[in-house]
């Protein structure tokens, strides 16, 4: 009997939704027939994991960790020195004495000699992307300022990429920062790299791109070409396009005119995602929430789960795939503890760090996105009526809407849509999400609180504080308003929005605690939060955002045994040195997925 219960506990959680998936989506990791209904209890209350943990205590634990500083993020037991794991779950959390007495002859025992342990980090909004060799036709050049500090270096690394790329094929780069390069790369600069290749560079915001003349000529973009709705073409003083593209509507017009690159093979794609997830695991990230999910990516995540690789993944499927999701009868929560559907991602608005978001008061300086003074940014392409209809449709389908919005005018539209959807179809604890909510005065925060909205706020001032200059000091105290949101009782989830900022939770926590940029300038000091709060946002808060707080996010009996071992205690570190703390090892389901000593 005990062994049967053990098998049920170790199996994935059940699927939601009555219909099987369509051929556009791969079947779940295990067929529904092998997903016991008992495990549906995991989502019905926090008592269930504790009850199940009690059932497995009768067996010898697989793993014991002791002599540790365990920060549990569990208010019932905030700290401990030891815990045990059986079949992938925490079964006992407490003192060395009470945990060690449960060991058996086959128990692996780890003495951490006072090192700090936290729950595995859960990055609630990032963009996993398959990582290919840089010199391959699918590879992109990393233009992070640490590697490309100036324009001369930019030209040099791109020329190397062009030399390894057949003429006529794309030369792509990502993660450049205009504030570190004295402006966006223009077509004139990129023409110095090559006039035989189309060149496309992605800004660190993910909302601005730079191209050379080959691309503009192929797309027939001239001074007479109007800006697309929801986007803009950069122009020089004479009105000629300068090669800078703002927001996806502008990108789509030029990208379609470029050469078609063969898709990577299925195995190349899976291996590329595997390398990406290895990056996350090396930083202590055990769960991620893909903020731009696709059916193909979902299949790749499922394949990695079959192979015992990668992280746990919650997929926020792009709204473009809503028809597929609805046709499959999939609701939020469809899947298991390894790969599951989180909800539907809707982009309604533009970029804070790209300085394109729509605000109610003009930018302080000449807006680099438009070249104008007294500019309010780029309005969303979608009307209020269109947004209302889309949110209601997602809500009616049993799906959790997660809406990208940065400017206060964008956020107000989203809150209006949420309020109207809930009025037409009331639902307790709907947990609608706003991704970023960057320029968010208190009046909007109070509306979010009243609607039970979860906020996935940026934590990237370390990298992008300088992008806040255009918004002016008068706004800094309500930009990325973590402290105000926490004070109001709004749940905030931790995230990097990688590759917009580094997928390094310790750097993200430092940024939340200090609000200091890389050069030490503080932006909105009143929004600093304590380190314990920042840790909670990046663990329990992110689990709450995906309705998984009864399964993960804390080191507590019955939760999945995802944890990270650190070289230091962030609670005792100098605030500006938190990012220096190293991840020594990362465990997912009680098994090591990263160990620095083996690197």
SVG drawing of the C-alpha trace seen along z (x, -y; Angstrom):
<svg xmlns="http://www.w3.org/2000/svg" viewBox="-22 -69 59 71">
<polyline fill="none" stroke="black" stroke-width="0.4" points="0.0,0.0 2.8,-2.4 4.6,-1.7 1.5,-2.4 1.1,-5.8 4.7,-6.5 4.2,-5.9 1.2,-8.2 3.1,-11.0 6.0,-10.8 3.8,-10.9 3.1,-14.3 0.0,-16.3 -3.2,-15.7 -4.2,-17.5 -6.9,-20.1 -9.4,-20.5 -11.7,-17.9 -10.3,-17.6 -7.1,-15.9 -4.5,-18.2 -4.5,-18.7 -1.7,-17.6 -0.3,-21.1 0.7,-20.3 2.6,-17.3 0.8,-15.1 1.7,-15.6 4.8,-14.0 2.7,-11.1 -0.8,-10.1 -3.8,-11.1 -4.4,-7.5 -1.2,-7.5 -2.0,-10.7 -3.9,-9.8 -6.8,-11.9 -5.5,-12.1 -2.8,-14.5 -5.4,-17.1 -5.5,-17.7 -2.2,-19.5 -3.9,-22.6 -6.8,-22.6 -5.0,-23.6 -1.7,-23.8 -2.6,-21.0 -2.4,-18.3 1.4,-18.3 1.8,-18.3 -0.5,-15.3 1.3,-13.4 4.7,-14.2 3.4,-12.6 2.6,-9.5 6.1,-9.1 7.9,-9.7 7.5,-6.0 10.2,-5.3 13.8,-6.0 14.6,-9.4 16.7,-9.4 18.6,-12.6 19.4,-14.5 20.9,-18.0 22.2,-19.2 24.4,-21.8 22.9,-24.4 21.4,-27.9 18.0,-27.0 15.9,-30.0 12.6,-28.3 10.4,-31.2 7.8,-29.3 6.2,-31.6 5.3,-28.6 9.1,-27.8 11.2,-30.6 14.5,-28.9 15.9,-25.5 19.3,-23.7 18.3,-20.4 15.8,-18.8 15.1,-15.4 13.9,-14.5 12.0,-11.4 10.9,-10.8 11.5,-14.3 9.7,-16.0 10.7,-17.6 9.4,-15.3 10.9,-16.8 12.3,-20.2 13.8,-21.0 16.9,-20.7 19.9,-18.5 19.0,-16.2 15.4,-15.5 16.2,-15.1 19.4,-13.0 17.7,-10.4 15.5,-9.4 18.5,-8.4 18.8,-4.9 21.6,-2.8 20.8,-4.1 20.3,-7.8 22.7,-10.2 23.8,-12.7 25.2,-16.1 26.9,-18.2 26.9,-21.8 29.2,-23.2 27.0,-26.2 26.3,-27.2 23.0,-28.9 20.1,-27.1 17.2,-28.8 14.2,-27.4 15.0,-27.1 14.5,-30.5 11.5,-30.8 11.9,-33.4 8.3,-34.4 8.9,-36.2 11.7,-35.4 12.2,-34.3 14.0,-31.0 15.7,-30.7 17.7,-27.9 21.4,-28.7 23.2,-27.8 27.0,-28.2 27.6,-31.8 29.4,-30.9 26.5,-28.8 23.8,-30.1 21.3,-30.0 23.7,-31.6 23.5,-35.2 26.2,-37.5 25.9,-38.5 26.3,-42.3 26.1,-42.7 28.1,-45.8 30.5,-43.6 31.6,-42.2 30.9,-45.1 31.6,-48.3 31.8,-50.7 31.0,-51.1 34.4,-50.0 34.1,-46.7 30.6,-46.3 31.8,-46.6 34.6,-44.2 32.6,-41.3 29.9,-41.7 32.5,-41.6 33.8,-38.3 30.2,-36.9 29.8,-38.1 33.0,-36.4 31.6,-33.1 28.2,-33.6 27.5,-32.9 26.7,-36.1 23.1,-36.9 22.2,-35.3 21.3,-37.1 23.9,-38.4 22.1,-38.7 23.0,-40.1 21.2,-40.7 21.4,-42.6 23.1,-45.8 22.4,-48.9 22.1,-52.3 23.1,-54.1 26.5,-52.4 27.1,-52.9 26.3,-56.6 23.1,-55.9 21.5,-53.1 23.6,-51.6 22.5,-53.3 22.4,-52.0 25.6,-53.9 27.4,-52.2 26.1,-48.7 27.0,-49.2 30.6,-49.3 30.2,-45.7 28.8,-44.4 26.9,-45.4 26.6,-41.7 24.6,-40.5 21.3,-41.7 22.1,-42.7 19.6,-42.7 20.5,-43.7 18.1,-43.4 18.2,-46.1 18.4,-44.9 14.7,-45.9 13.6,-43.5 11.4,-46.2 13.9,-48.1 16.1,-46.8 18.8,-48.2 19.3,-47.2 21.6,-48.1 20.8,-49.4 20.6,-45.9 17.5,-45.3 15.9,-48.7 16.4,-48.4 14.9,-44.9 11.9,-46.0 11.6,-49.2 11.5,-51.4 12.0,-55.1 11.3,-58.5 7.8,-58.3 7.0,-55.0 4.5,-55.8 5.1,-54.4 3.0,-51.3 0.3,-51.4 1.9,-50.6 5.4,-51.0 7.9,-53.6 10.8,-53.9 13.8,-56.0 14.7,-58.8 17.6,-61.2 17.4,-65.0 16.6,-64.9 13.7,-62.5 15.4,-59.4 15.1,-56.1 18.2,-55.6 17.8,-51.8 16.3,-51.9 13.0,-50.0 10.7,-50.5 8.2,-47.9 7.2,-44.7 4.9,-46.3 8.0,-48.0 10.1,-44.9 7.6,-42.7 7.7,-45.0 11.4,-44.5 12.0,-41.0 9.7,-39.4 11.8,-40.9 14.9,-39.1 16.2,-35.7 14.6,-32.6 17.0,-30.6 16.4,-26.9 14.8,-25.9 17.1,-24.0 16.5,-20.2 14.4,-19.0 17.4,-17.6 19.3,-20.9 16.3,-22.8 16.1,-20.5 19.8,-20.7 19.7,-24.5 17.1,-24.8 19.1,-22.3 22.0,-24.7 19.8,-27.6 18.3,-25.8 21.8,-24.8 22.5,-28.6 19.4,-29.0 20.4,-26.1 23.9,-27.5 22.2,-30.6 20.0,-28.6 16.8,-28.9 14.8,-25.7 11.5,-27.0 10.9,-29.4 7.8,-30.9 8.2,-31.4 6.6,-34.8 6.3,-34.2 5.4,-30.5 4.9,-28.7 3.6,-25.2 7.1,-24.2 8.8,-25.4 6.2,-23.6 7.1,-20.3 10.8,-20.9 10.2,-21.5 8.3,-18.3 11.1,-16.4 13.7,-17.8 11.4,-16.7 11.3,-13.1 15.1,-13.1 15.4,-14.3 16.9,-17.6 16.2,-21.3 14.0,-23.2 10.3,-23.1 8.5,-25.3 5.2,-27.2 4.3,-28.4 2.5,-31.7 1.4,-31.0 1.4,-33.9 -2.1,-35.2 -1.5,-34.4 -1.9,-30.7 -5.1,-31.2 -7.2,-29.3 -5.0,-26.3 -5.2,-26.3 -8.9,-26.7 -9.4,-24.0 -7.3,-21.6 -9.6,-22.3 -6.6,-23.4 -7.1,-25.5 -4.4,-27.1 -2.8,-24.3 -2.9,-21.8 0.2,-19.7 2.2,-18.5 4.7,-19.7 7.5,-19.8 5.7,-21.4 2.4,-23.1 0.3,-25.8 0.4,-28.9 -1.9,-31.2 -2.0,-33.5 0.5,-36.2 -1.0,-39.4 1.3,-42.3 -0.6,-45.6 1.9,-48.4 5.5,-49.0 8.9,-49.2 10.2,-51.0 13.9,-50.5 13.3,-51.1 11.6,-54.3 8.5,-53.6 5.9,-53.0 2.8,-55.2 2.7,-57.6 0.3,-60.2 2.9,-62.9 5.5,-63.6 9.0,-62.3 11.4,-64.7 13.9,-65.0 13.8,-64.6 12.4,-61.1 15.0,-59.0 12.3,-56.8 10.7,-59.7 13.1,-62.6 10.4,-64.8 9.9,-66.9 6.7,-66.7 6.3,-63.1 4.1,-60.6 5.5,-57.4 3.9,-55.0 0.2,-54.1 -0.7,-50.4 -2.0,-49.1 -5.0,-47.6 -8.1,-49.7 -9.8,-49.4 -12.7,-47.6 -10.4,-45.1 -8.5,-44.5 -11.7,-44.1 -12.9,-41.5 -9.6,-39.5 -9.3,-39.5 -12.9,-38.3 -12.4,-35.6 -9.2,-34.4 -11.0,-34.5 -14.1,-32.6 -11.8,-29.9 -10.5,-29.2 -7.1,-30.7 -5.1,-33.2 -4.3,-36.4 -0.8,-37.8 -0.6,-41.2 2.6,-43.1 2.1,-46.8 4.7,-49.4 3.4,-52.9 0.7,-54.2 -1.8,-54.8 -1.2,-51.2 -1.7,-49.9 -4.9,-51.8 -6.3,-50.2 -5.4,-46.7 -7.0,-47.3 -10.2,-48.5 -10.2,-45.3 -9.7,-43.2 -12.5,-45.0 -15.0,-44.5 -14.1,-40.8 -14.6,-40.1 -17.9,-42.1 -19.2,-39.9 -17.8,-36.7 -17.0,-37.0 -14.3,-34.6 -12.8,-34.5 -9.0,-34.6 -8.7,-35.1 -5.0,-36.1 -4.9,-38.2 -1.3,-39.3 0.3,-42.4 3.8,-41.9 6.2,-44.8 3.7,-47.6 6.7,-49.9 5.2,-53.4 2.6,-52.7 1.4,-55.5 -0.4,-54.6 -3.9,-55.1 -3.2,-52.3 -1.7,-50.1 -4.8,-50.4 -6.9,-49.4 -4.7,-46.4 -5.0,-45.5 -8.8,-45.7 -8.9,-43.3 -6.4,-40.8 -3.9,-41.4 -0.4,-39.8 2.4,-42.1 5.6,-40.8 7.6,-43.9 11.0,-44.6 14.1,-44.2 16.7,-45.5 17.8,-48.9 21.3,-47.5 21.5,-47.2 18.9,-49.7 18.7,-52.5 20.2,-54.9 17.1,-54.2 15.0,-55.8 16.6,-59.2 14.2,-60.1 11.2,-59.7 12.6,-62.2 13.1,-62.2 9.5,-63.1 8.5,-59.6 11.3,-57.5 9.5,-57.0 6.6,-55.2 8.5,-53.3 9.0,-49.5 7.1,-50.1 8.0,-47.0 7.8,-48.6 4.5,-50.3 3.0,-47.1 4.2,-45.0 2.9,-47.6 -0.6,-47.3 -0.5,-43.5 -0.1,-42.9 1.7,-39.7 4.8,-40.5 6.7,-37.8 10.4,-38.0 11.8,-37.9 14.6,-39.0 12.8,-39.3 15.9,-37.7 17.6,-38.5 16.5,-42.1 18.5,-41.7 20.7,-38.9 19.1,-35.8 21.0,-36.1 18.7,-36.0 21.4,-37.3 21.9,-40.4 18.2,-40.8 17.8,-40.7 20.6,-43.2 18.9,-45.5 15.6,-45.2 17.3,-45.9 19.5,-48.8 17.8,-50.3 21.3,-51.2 22.6,-51.1 25.9,-49.5 27.6,-52.9 25.9,-53.3 23.2,-55.8 20.0,-55.2 16.6,-55.5 13.6,-55.7 15.1,-54.9 11.7,-54.8 11.0,-51.6 13.8,-49.6 12.7,-46.4 14.3,-44.2 16.4,-41.3 14.0,-38.8 11.1,-40.3 13.2,-40.1 13.9,-36.4 10.2,-35.8 9.3,-37.5 11.7,-35.3 10.5,-32.1 7.0,-32.0 5.8,-35.1 6.6,-33.6 5.0,-30.3 1.8,-32.2 1.7,-33.9 1.4,-30.5 -0.9,-29.0 1.7,-26.6 2.4,-28.0 1.0,-24.7 3.6,-22.7 6.8,-24.8 8.4,-28.1 9.1,-27.2 11.2,-24.6 8.3,-22.9 7.0,-19.4 5.3,-18.1 6.7,-20.7 8.9,-19.6 12.5,-19.5 13.9,-22.3 16.6,-24.2 19.9,-26.1 23.1,-26.2 24.8,-29.6 28.3,-30.6 27.0,-33.3 23.9,-34.5 22.3,-37.4 20.6,-38.5 24.0,-39.2 25.8,-40.5 26.6,-44.1 23.7,-45.2 26.0,-46.2 27.8,-42.8 24.8,-40.5 25.4,-39.8 28.9,-38.5 27.3,-35.5 27.8,-32.4 25.5,-29.5 27.3,-26.4 24.7,-23.8 21.1,-23.6 18.8,-20.7 15.5,-20.0 13.3,-17.3 16.1,-16.4 18.6,-15.7 21.6,-17.8 21.2,-19.6 24.2,-21.9 27.3,-21.6 30.0,-24.2 32.6,-21.8 32.2,-19.7 32.4,-22.6"/>
</svg>
